[in-house]
C-alpha cells in the first residue's frame, strides 16, 4: 500500500461482463488525479445489495501508478521471476480475516497492522476490504512513553473510524491487531477498549491449516505475506490483480499455443497412421519452436511496457528538480505535509495533496459536514507555512458527506 494508490467501493447496476468492464474503466478514470500519469487498475465484484429499490453490484476498484508497477516489474525481470498476481495490502489482509474462527469477529472488522515505521489500518466488511489508510507512525515509535504513544496512535485511528462510520453508516464489530507493533503487551487490548470493540487474536483464531504453515507468532507478524500466499487469480471477478494487462495475456497465449501443438500431433497421427508419426512429431517440434519464438516476441512486448532506464532517469531528474526548488524556498514537502495533517480536524479525510512549483497546493478530500470543511480551512489559514487558503468547491454527494477542494498558497516565515 502507498499514498498514491486509489481504493474505492462503488455500486453499479447489474451488467454483463463487457459492459461492466467499460463502466468500471470510466469510474476509475474519474478518480485518477489529472496530470499524474498512467495508472494500472483492476476490480472485483464483492456481491449484490438491494439499494433504492433495485439490485446493485458492490464493486471494489483499485488503481496504482504505472511507474510504481513498472519498477516492481523491472525487479522481477532482473531476478528472472514471473509474478502471477500484483495485490494490495488490504485485500491480502482480508483473506486472513476470512479464515479466523471467532464468534466475536462479526461482519465488520478493523485491522491494525503496525509496522516498524508505518501503520496500515483496513476496514473489512463481509470478508472484503472497503477502506484502507496508511499512517506515518509505526512500532518504531513505541520507544516513547507508553500512554503518549497510544494516544498518538488512537487519534489517527479514531479519525479513520469516524470517517468510515460517516461514509458507510455502519458500526464495527471487532478489532484485529497485527504486525511487529502488536508484540507490545497490552497494545491490542488498549485499542479495543478505547474503541469499545471486541479484540480478536489471530494466534488463537487461525484454523489448523494456517497453523501448519505458520506458527501463531509468525502469522501475527506476517499477516500480509500470509494473505498474499492464500490468494488465487483464477476468477478475475473475485480477486484484484494489478499486473499489466499485456503481461497477463502472455500466459494465456502460451497455454493456447501448447494446446495447438498437441492438437496438431494428434490430428497427424489419426490422418497418417502410426508409421509416419515420427514425421509429424518432427513437425510438431518445429511448431513448438515457432511457439517459443512467439513467446519471445511476447516478452519483447512486455519489455516495451516496462519503464526504460531513460524514463526512470528522467523521472529522477524531475524529482530532484522539484526537491531543489523546495529547498530553495526553505520549505521541505514532508514538513508542509505534516503541517497540513495537523490542521486536519475530526470528520475530514484527505484524498490527495498536490504541490506545484508556483507555490500552489491543491487539497482534495471528503468531510462529514460543511462545518468540518470550514474548520479545516480556518486551521490552514493559521498554519505557519501557508499564506492563504480558500475553498474552491464543496459538493454534497451523500447523507451529510461532502467532497471538497481547497487551494492554498505557500508563504510565511
C-alpha positions as CSV (number, residue, x, y, z in Angstrom):
1,X,0.0,0.0,0.0
2,X,1.2,3.5,-0.8
3,X,-0.3,7.0,-0.6
4,X,-0.7,7.2,-4.4
5,X,-2.9,4.1,-4.5
6,X,-6.6,4.6,-5.1
7,X,-9.1,2.1,-3.4
8,X,-12.8,2.7,-3.7
9,X,-16.1,0.8,-3.3
10,X,-18.8,1.7,-5.7
11,X,-22.3,0.5,-6.5
12,X,-23.4,-0.3,-10.1
13,X,-26.5,-1.8,-11.8
14,X,-26.3,-5.4,-12.7
15,X,-24.4,-5.5,-16.0
16,X,-22.9,-8.1,-18.4
17,X,-19.1,-8.6,-18.2
18,X,-18.2,-6.4,-21.2
19,X,-20.4,-3.6,-20.1
20,X,-19.2,-3.8,-16.5
21,X,-15.6,-3.5,-17.7
22,X,-16.4,-0.4,-19.6
23,X,-18.3,1.3,-16.8
24,X,-15.7,0.5,-14.2
25,X,-13.0,1.8,-16.5
26,X,-14.9,5.1,-16.7
27,X,-15.3,5.3,-12.9
28,X,-11.6,4.7,-12.4
29,X,-10.7,7.5,-14.9
30,X,-12.8,9.9,-12.9
31,X,-10.9,9.1,-9.7
32,X,-7.4,9.5,-11.1
33,X,-6.0,13.0,-10.5
34,X,-5.2,14.9,-13.6
35,X,-1.5,15.2,-14.6
36,X,-0.4,12.2,-12.6
37,X,0.5,9.9,-15.5
38,X,-0.9,6.4,-16.2
39,X,-2.4,4.0,-13.7
40,X,-2.7,0.2,-13.7
41,X,-6.1,-0.8,-12.3
42,X,-8.4,-3.8,-11.7
43,X,-11.6,-4.5,-9.8
44,X,-13.6,-7.3,-8.2
45,X,-17.3,-7.8,-7.6
46,X,-18.0,-8.1,-3.8
47,X,-21.6,-9.1,-4.2
48,X,-25.1,-7.7,-4.7
49,X,-27.2,-5.5,-2.5
50,X,-30.7,-4.0,-2.6
51,X,-30.4,-0.2,-2.9
52,X,-33.0,2.3,-3.8
53,X,-35.5,-0.4,-4.8
54,X,-33.1,-2.2,-7.2
55,X,-30.4,-4.9,-7.1
56,X,-27.0,-3.3,-7.5
57,X,-23.5,-4.8,-7.7
58,X,-21.0,-3.8,-5.0
59,X,-17.6,-3.4,-6.8
60,X,-14.2,-2.8,-5.2
61,X,-11.8,-1.0,-7.5
62,X,-8.0,-0.4,-7.1
63,X,-5.5,1.6,-9.1
64,X,-1.8,2.2,-8.8
65,X,0.6,4.4,-10.7
66,X,2.1,2.5,-13.7
67,X,5.5,3.9,-12.8
68,X,5.4,2.0,-9.5
69,X,4.2,-1.2,-11.1
70,X,7.0,-0.8,-13.7
71,X,9.7,-0.6,-11.0
72,X,8.5,-3.9,-9.5
73,X,8.3,-5.5,-12.9
74,X,11.9,-4.4,-13.6
75,X,13.0,-6.0,-10.3
76,X,11.1,-9.3,-11.2
77,X,12.7,-9.3,-14.6
78,X,16.2,-8.9,-13.2
79,X,15.6,-11.7,-10.8
80,X,14.2,-13.9,-13.6
81,X,10.9,-14.2,-11.8
82,X,7.4,-14.4,-13.4
83,X,4.8,-12.9,-11.0
84,X,1.3,-14.2,-11.2
85,X,-0.5,-11.6,-9.0
86,X,0.1,-8.0,-8.0
87,X,-2.1,-7.5,-5.0
88,X,-2.5,-4.8,-2.3
89,X,-2.3,-4.9,1.5
90,X,-6.0,-4.5,2.4
91,X,-7.0,-7.3,0.0
92,X,-4.4,-9.8,1.3
93,X,-5.2,-9.0,5.0
94,X,-8.9,-9.6,4.4
95,X,-8.2,-13.2,3.3
96,X,-6.6,-13.9,6.7
97,X,-9.6,-12.3,8.4
98,X,-11.9,-14.7,6.5
99,X,-10.0,-17.6,7.9
100,X,-10.4,-16.6,11.6
101,X,-12.7,-18.7,13.6
102,X,-14.1,-16.5,16.4
103,X,-17.7,-15.9,17.3
104,X,-17.0,-12.3,18.3
105,X,-15.5,-11.4,14.9
106,X,-18.8,-10.2,13.5
107,X,-19.3,-8.9,9.9
108,X,-17.2,-5.7,10.1
109,X,-13.6,-5.6,11.4
110,X,-10.9,-3.0,11.9
111,X,-7.4,-4.5,11.2
112,X,-4.5,-2.5,12.6
113,X,-1.1,-3.7,11.0
114,X,1.6,-1.8,13.0
115,X,4.9,-2.0,11.2
116,X,8.3,-0.5,12.1
117,X,7.7,3.0,10.6
118,X,4.1,2.9,9.3
119,X,0.8,1.5,10.4
120,X,-1.8,0.3,7.9
121,X,-5.5,0.2,9.0
122,X,-8.0,-1.7,6.9
123,X,-11.8,-1.8,7.3
124,X,-13.2,-5.2,6.3
125,X,-16.9,-5.8,5.6
126,X,-18.1,-9.4,4.9
127,X,-14.6,-10.6,4.0
128,X,-13.7,-7.7,1.6
129,X,-11.7,-4.5,2.2
130,X,-13.7,-1.3,1.8
131,X,-11.3,1.3,3.1
132,X,-7.5,1.4,3.8
133,X,-5.4,4.1,5.2
134,X,-1.6,4.4,5.8
135,X,-0.4,6.2,9.0
136,X,3.1,7.5,9.2
137,X,3.5,6.0,12.7
138,X,4.7,2.5,13.5
139,X,6.2,0.2,16.1
140,X,9.5,2.1,15.9
141,X,7.9,5.0,17.8
142,X,6.9,2.8,20.7
143,X,10.2,3.7,22.5
144,X,8.4,6.9,23.7
145,X,6.3,6.9,26.9
146,X,3.7,4.2,26.7
147,X,0.5,6.3,27.2
148,X,1.8,9.1,24.9
149,X,2.4,6.6,22.1
150,X,-1.1,5.1,22.4
151,X,-2.8,8.5,22.4
152,X,-1.0,9.5,19.2
153,X,-1.9,6.2,17.6
154,X,-5.5,6.3,18.7
155,X,-6.0,9.9,17.5
156,X,-5.3,8.8,13.9
157,X,-7.3,5.6,14.2
158,X,-10.3,7.4,15.7
159,X,-10.3,9.8,12.7
160,X,-10.4,6.9,10.3
161,X,-13.1,5.1,12.3
162,X,-15.3,8.2,12.3
163,X,-14.8,8.7,8.6
164,X,-15.7,5.0,8.0
165,X,-18.9,5.4,10.1
166,X,-20.0,8.6,8.4
167,X,-19.4,7.1,5.0
168,X,-20.9,3.7,5.4
169,X,-23.4,4.3,8.2
170,X,-22.3,1.1,9.9
171,X,-20.6,0.3,13.2
172,X,-17.6,-2.0,13.6
173,X,-17.8,-5.4,15.4
174,X,-14.2,-6.2,16.3
175,X,-10.6,-5.1,16.1
176,X,-7.6,-7.2,15.0
177,X,-4.1,-6.1,15.7
178,X,-1.1,-7.5,13.8
179,X,2.4,-6.6,12.7
180,X,5.6,-6.2,14.8
181,X,4.0,-3.4,16.8
182,X,1.3,-5.8,18.1
183,X,4.0,-7.6,20.2
184,X,3.9,-4.7,22.7
185,X,1.9,-6.1,25.6
186,X,-1.5,-4.5,26.0
187,X,-1.4,-2.7,22.7
188,X,-4.3,-4.5,21.1
189,X,-6.4,-4.5,24.3
190,X,-5.9,-0.8,24.7
191,X,-7.2,0.0,21.2
192,X,-10.1,-2.4,21.6
193,X,-11.1,-0.9,25.0
194,X,-11.0,2.7,23.8
195,X,-13.0,1.9,20.6
196,X,-15.5,-0.2,22.5
197,X,-14.9,-3.3,20.3
198,X,-14.1,-6.9,20.9
199,X,-10.4,-7.9,20.2
200,X,-9.9,-11.0,18.1
201,X,-6.5,-12.6,18.5
202,X,-5.0,-14.0,15.3
203,X,-2.9,-16.6,17.0
204,X,-5.9,-18.1,18.7
205,X,-8.4,-17.8,15.9
206,X,-6.4,-19.2,13.0
207,X,-7.6,-22.7,11.8
208,X,-5.2,-25.7,11.9
209,X,-4.4,-25.4,8.1
210,X,-2.8,-22.0,8.6
211,X,-1.1,-23.0,11.8
212,X,0.5,-25.9,9.9
213,X,2.2,-23.4,7.6
214,X,3.0,-20.6,10.0
215,X,3.5,-20.6,13.8
216,X,1.0,-18.3,15.6
217,X,3.7,-15.7,16.2
218,X,4.7,-15.6,12.5
219,X,1.1,-15.3,11.4
220,X,0.6,-12.2,13.6
221,X,3.7,-10.5,12.3
222,X,3.5,-11.6,8.7
223,X,-0.3,-11.2,8.1
224,X,0.2,-9.5,4.8
225,X,2.5,-12.3,3.4
226,X,0.1,-15.0,4.7
227,X,-2.8,-13.3,3.0
228,X,-0.9,-12.9,-0.3
229,X,0.0,-16.6,-0.2
230,X,-3.7,-17.5,0.2
231,X,-4.7,-15.6,-2.9
232,X,-5.7,-17.0,-6.2
233,X,-6.0,-15.4,-9.7
234,X,-8.5,-17.9,-11.2
235,X,-11.6,-15.7,-11.3
236,X,-10.9,-12.1,-12.2
237,X,-14.2,-11.0,-10.6
238,X,-13.2,-12.5,-7.2
239,X,-9.7,-11.1,-6.8
240,X,-7.6,-7.9,-7.6
241,X,-4.6,-8.3,-9.9
242,X,-2.7,-5.1,-10.7
243,X,-0.3,-6.9,-13.1
244,X,-0.1,-5.1,-16.5
245,X,-2.7,-6.5,-18.9
246,X,-0.1,-7.3,-21.6
247,X,1.9,-9.3,-19.1
248,X,-1.2,-11.4,-18.1
249,X,-2.2,-12.0,-21.7
250,X,1.2,-13.7,-22.4
251,X,0.5,-16.7,-20.1
252,X,-2.9,-17.3,-21.8
253,X,-1.3,-17.2,-25.3
254,X,1.4,-19.6,-24.1
255,X,-1.2,-22.2,-23.0
256,X,-3.1,-21.8,-26.2
257,X,0.0,-22.4,-28.3
258,X,0.8,-25.6,-26.4
259,X,-2.7,-26.9,-26.9
260,X,-2.5,-26.1,-30.6
261,X,0.8,-28.1,-30.9
262,X,-0.7,-31.1,-29.1
263,X,-3.8,-31.0,-31.3
264,X,-1.6,-30.9,-34.4
265,X,0.3,-34.0,-33.2
266,X,-3.0,-35.9,-32.6
267,X,-4.5,-34.9,-35.9
268,X,-1.4,-36.1,-37.7
269,X,-1.4,-39.5,-36.1
270,X,-5.0,-40.1,-36.9
271,X,-4.7,-39.0,-40.6
272,X,-1.4,-40.7,-41.5
273,X,-1.2,-43.6,-39.0
274,X,1.4,-44.6,-36.5
275,X,4.0,-45.3,-39.2
276,X,4.6,-41.6,-40.1
277,X,4.1,-40.4,-36.5
278,X,7.8,-39.6,-36.2
279,X,7.5,-37.2,-39.2
280,X,4.6,-35.4,-37.6
281,X,6.4,-35.4,-34.3
282,X,9.3,-33.7,-36.1
283,X,6.8,-31.1,-37.5
284,X,5.4,-30.6,-34.0
285,X,8.8,-29.8,-32.7
286,X,9.1,-27.2,-35.4
287,X,5.7,-25.8,-34.4
288,X,6.9,-25.8,-30.7
289,X,10.0,-23.9,-31.8
290,X,7.7,-21.4,-33.6
291,X,5.7,-21.1,-30.4
292,X,8.8,-20.4,-28.4
293,X,9.7,-17.7,-30.9
294,X,6.3,-16.2,-30.5
295,X,6.7,-16.3,-26.7
296,X,10.0,-14.4,-27.0
297,X,8.2,-11.8,-29.1
298,X,5.5,-11.6,-26.4
299,X,8.2,-10.9,-23.8
300,X,9.6,-8.2,-26.0
301,X,6.2,-6.5,-25.9
302,X,6.3,-6.8,-22.1
303,X,9.7,-5.1,-22.2
304,X,8.1,-2.3,-24.1
305,X,5.6,-1.9,-21.3
306,X,8.4,-1.6,-18.7
307,X,9.8,1.7,-17.7
308,X,13.0,2.2,-19.7
309,X,16.2,3.3,-17.9
310,X,16.0,6.7,-19.7
311,X,12.4,7.2,-18.4
312,X,13.5,6.4,-14.9
313,X,16.4,8.7,-15.1
314,X,14.2,11.5,-16.4
315,X,11.7,10.9,-13.6
316,X,14.5,11.0,-11.0
317,X,15.8,14.3,-12.6
318,X,12.3,15.8,-12.3
319,X,12.0,14.8,-8.7
320,X,15.5,16.2,-8.0
321,X,14.5,19.5,-9.7
322,X,11.3,19.7,-7.6
323,X,13.4,18.9,-4.4
324,X,15.9,21.7,-5.3
325,X,13.0,24.1,-5.9
326,X,11.5,23.3,-2.5
327,X,14.9,23.6,-0.7
328,X,15.5,27.0,-2.4
329,X,12.2,28.2,-0.9
330,X,13.3,26.9,2.6
331,X,10.4,24.5,2.6
332,X,10.5,20.7,2.7
333,X,7.5,18.9,1.3
334,X,7.4,16.5,4.3
335,X,7.3,19.3,6.8
336,X,4.5,21.0,4.8
337,X,2.5,17.8,4.6
338,X,2.9,17.2,8.3
339,X,1.6,20.7,9.0
340,X,-1.5,20.1,6.8
341,X,-2.1,16.8,8.6
342,X,-2.0,18.7,12.0
343,X,-4.6,21.1,10.6
344,X,-7.0,18.3,9.6
345,X,-9.9,18.1,12.2
346,X,-12.1,15.2,13.0
347,X,-14.6,14.4,10.3
348,X,-12.2,15.3,7.4
349,X,-10.4,12.8,5.3
350,X,-7.7,13.9,2.8
351,X,-7.9,12.2,-0.5
352,X,-4.9,13.9,-2.3
353,X,-2.5,16.7,-1.7
354,X,-0.6,18.1,-4.7
355,X,2.1,20.8,-4.8
356,X,3.2,22.9,-7.8
357,X,6.3,24.9,-8.4
358,X,4.4,28.2,-8.3
359,X,3.7,27.6,-4.6
360,X,0.1,26.4,-5.0
361,X,-1.2,23.5,-3.0
362,X,-4.4,21.7,-4.1
363,X,-6.1,19.6,-1.4
364,X,-9.0,17.2,-2.2
365,X,-10.9,15.4,0.5
366,X,-14.2,14.2,2.0
367,X,-15.8,15.7,5.1
368,X,-18.7,14.6,7.3
369,X,-20.3,18.1,7.1
370,X,-19.9,21.6,5.8
371,X,-18.7,22.8,9.2
372,X,-15.9,20.3,9.1
373,X,-14.6,21.8,5.9
374,X,-14.9,25.3,7.4
375,X,-12.8,24.3,10.4
376,X,-10.2,22.8,8.1
377,X,-9.9,26.0,6.1
378,X,-9.6,28.1,9.2
379,X,-6.9,25.8,10.6
380,X,-5.0,26.0,7.3
381,X,-5.1,29.8,7.4
382,X,-3.5,29.8,10.8
383,X,-0.7,27.5,9.7
384,X,2.8,28.9,9.7
385,X,3.8,27.7,6.3
386,X,0.6,28.6,4.5
387,X,-0.1,32.1,3.3
388,X,-3.7,31.7,2.2
389,X,-6.3,29.0,2.0
390,X,-9.6,29.2,0.1
391,X,-12.3,26.6,-0.6
392,X,-12.7,26.1,-4.4
393,X,-15.6,23.6,-4.3
394,X,-17.8,21.8,-1.8
395,X,-20.2,19.2,-3.2
396,X,-22.8,17.1,-1.3
397,X,-22.8,13.5,-2.6
398,X,-24.2,11.5,0.3
399,X,-26.0,11.8,3.6
400,X,-24.2,14.9,5.0
401,X,-21.0,13.8,3.3
402,X,-19.2,16.5,1.3
403,X,-16.5,16.3,-1.3
404,X,-14.3,19.4,-1.3
405,X,-11.3,21.1,-2.9
406,X,-9.2,23.7,-1.1
407,X,-6.4,25.7,-2.7
408,X,-3.6,27.2,-0.7
409,X,-0.6,29.4,-1.2
410,X,2.7,28.7,0.4
411,X,4.2,31.5,2.4
412,X,5.1,32.6,5.9
413,X,8.4,32.6,7.7
